[in-house]
């Protein structure tokens, strides 16, 4: 059984988001054969089904993070998925609003904090994301958001803090030294990290400004 089949049939494990918050409804897209790039974002939007995602990807009109990714990939994000050059996955596979829950933990009633103690935030990625990378063997990994980025860096050879790596990327672009920037590697794949493009994230203004780091890896296959 492939990891794709296991994700599709997942019933939850190890206090994962689906079990702790509910429901367990993992979103996974068809595996391409040896994609050039793997893009990992934090979590599918709450309430979206695989049918809605697939329809939106085919029509190239998904909003939110996918729209930001399409701009980051110079308008070729959906095209690359259709060409099976790019595989898009999530740090947490079940739809939800982990970012909203973070805000609620910081400002909401103590009951939310108690509930979140039952949640193992890394469970899904530990169970599936590592194996997706191993099975698909991409040449490039693009992680978006703090949780996805830190997980990717933790399994890389560098094991660097994601904010430290992000500032290295910003500095490389600001100083126009992208030509000799060396990203961390994971089993031979180059790894780039990006801030979440959410409207509530003050770092979102840097999101598209980091495109020069990505561009050299796109030209051979887009």
BELTA-V609140 format. One record per residue. N is the residue number from 1. PHI is phi in whole degrees, -180 to 180 (* if undefined). OMEGA is omega in radians with two decimals (NA if undefined). Layout:
N_PHI_OMEGA ; N_PHI_OMEGA
This chain:
1_*_3.14 ; 2_-81_3.10 ; 3_-63_3.07 ; 4_-60_3.12 ; 5_-64_-3.14 ; 6_-67_3.10 ; 7_-64_-3.13 ; 8_-59_-3.09 ; 9_-97_-3.05 ; 10_-63_3.08 ; 11_-113_-3.13 ; 12_95_3.11 ; 13_-164_2.96 ; 14_52_3.08 ; 15_57_3.14 ; 16_-67_-3.10 ; 17_-57_-3.11 ; 18_-59_3.14 ; 19_-76_-3.06 ; 20_-75_-3.05 ; 21_-113_3.11 ; 22_81_-0.12 ; 23_-89_3.05 ; 24_-85_3.12 ; 25_-140_-3.04 ; 26_-63_3.06 ; 27_-104_3.09 ; 28_-144_3.12 ; 29_-99_-3.11 ; 30_-55_3.11 ; 31_-76_2.95 ; 32_-81_3.08 ; 33_-93_3.10 ; 34_51_3.11 ; 35_-67_3.09 ; 36_-68_-3.05 ; 37_-129_3.00 ; 38_-122_3.11 ; 39_-110_3.13 ; 40_-120_3.05 ; 41_-107_-2.93 ; 42_-74_-3.02 ; 43_-168_3.04 ; 44_-62_-3.13 ; 45_-62_-3.12 ; 46_-58_3.07 ; 47_88_-3.13 ; 48_-85_3.10 ; 49_-99_3.10 ; 50_-63_3.12 ; 51_-66_3.11 ; 52_-66_3.11 ; 53_-62_-3.11 ; 54_-62_3.12 ; 55_-62_3.13 ; 56_-65_3.10 ; 57_-69_3.12 ; 58_-65_-3.13 ; 59_-89_3.09 ; 60_58_-3.10 ; 61_-135_3.06 ; 62_-68_-3.14 ; 63_-98_3.09 ; 64_75_-3.08 ; 65_-59_3.11 ; 66_-59_3.10 ; 67_-64_3.11 ; 68_-66_3.11 ; 69_-66_3.11 ; 70_-62_3.08 ; 71_-67_3.13 ; 72_-63_-3.14 ; 73_-90_3.03 ; 74_57_3.10 ; 75_76_-3.05 ; 76_-123_-3.11 ; 77_-62_-3.14 ; 78_-65_-3.14 ; 79_-61_3.14 ; 80_-66_3.08 ; 81_-65_-3.13 ; 82_-65_3.11 ; 83_-80_-3.12 ; 84_62_3.05 ; 85_-94_-3.07 ; 86_-137_3.06 ; 87_-117_-3.13 ; 88_-108_3.14 ; 89_-139_-3.08 ; 90_-132_3.04 ; 91_-63_2.99 ; 92_-113_-3.01 ; 93_-81_-3.11 ; 94_-82_3.14 ; 95_-60_3.13 ; 96_172_-3.09 ; 97_-137_-3.13 ; 98_-62_3.12 ; 99_-68_3.09 ; 100_-65_3.13 ; 101_-64_3.08 ; 102_-63_3.12 ; 103_-63_3.14 ; 104_-69_3.10 ; 105_-63_-3.08 ; 106_-80_-3.03 ; 107_-123_-2.99 ; 108_-92_-3.11 ; 109_-68_-3.08 ; 110_-64_3.12 ; 111_-58_3.12 ; 112_-67_3.13 ; 113_-65_3.11 ; 114_-63_-3.14 ; 115_-64_-3.09 ; 116_-70_3.08 ; 117_-66_3.13 ; 118_-84_-3.03 ; 119_-95_3.00 ; 120_-97_-2.98 ; 121_-64_-3.08 ; 122_-94_-2.99 ; 123_-57_-3.08 ; 124_-64_-3.12 ; 125_-66_3.12 ; 126_-62_-3.07 ; 127_-80_-2.99 ; 128_-121_-2.98 ; 129_-62_3.08 ; 130_-54_-3.07 ; 131_-73_3.05 ; 132_-61_3.13 ; 133_-65_-3.13 ; 134_-65_-3.07 ; 135_-77_-3.06 ; 136_-89_3.10 ; 137_48_3.12 ; 138_-71_3.06 ; 139_-91_-3.10 ; 140_-137_3.04 ; 141_-121_3.10 ; 142_-115_-3.14 ; 143_-107_-3.09 ; 144_-120_-3.14 ; 145_97_-3.03 ; 146_-63_-3.05 ; 147_-70_3.12 ; 148_-64_-3.10 ; 149_-64_-3.11 ; 150_-67_3.11 ; 151_-62_3.14 ; 152_-61_-3.13 ; 153_-70_3.12 ; 154_-67_3.12 ; 155_-99_3.08 ; 156_-84_3.11 ; 157_-69_-3.05 ; 158_-85_-3.10 ; 159_52_-3.09 ; 160_-92_3.05 ; 161_-66_-2.99 ; 162_-66_3.12 ; 163_-68_3.09 ; 164_-63_3.11 ; 165_-67_3.12 ; 166_-62_3.13 ; 167_-67_3.04 ; 168_-63_3.12 ; 169_-67_3.13 ; 170_-61_3.12 ; 171_-64_3.14 ; 172_-62_3.13 ; 173_-71_-3.10 ; 174_-64_-3.12 ; 175_-92_-3.13 ; 176_58_3.10 ; 177_-114_3.13 ; 178_-66_-3.08 ; 179_-65_3.13 ; 180_-118_3.11 ; 181_-75_-3.11 ; 182_-113_3.12 ; 183_-71_3.00 ; 184_-62_-3.14 ; 185_-125_3.06 ; 186_-132_-3.14 ; 187_56_-3.14 ; 188_96_3.13 ; 189_-86_3.03 ; 190_-77_-3.10 ; 191_-122_3.05 ; 192_-116_3.13 ; 193_-114_-3.14 ; 194_-133_3.04 ; 195_-70_3.10 ; 196_-71_-3.09 ; 197_-83_-3.14 ; 198_-57_3.13 ; 199_-63_3.13 ; 200_-89_-3.11 ; 201_-95_-3.12 ; 202_-63_3.13 ; 203_-80_-3.07 ; 204_-59_-3.12 ; 205_-66_3.12 ; 206_-86_-2.97 ; 207_-54_-3.10 ; 208_-77_3.12 ; 209_-69_3.11 ; 210_-87_-3.12 ; 211_-55_3.13 ; 212_-56_3.09 ; 213_-72_-3.09 ; 214_-86_-3.00 ; 215_-51_-3.12 ; 216_-61_-3.12 ; 217_-87_-3.11 ; 218_-93_-2.98 ; 219_-56_-3.10 ; 220_-70_-3.01 ; 221_-130_3.09 ; 222_-105_NA
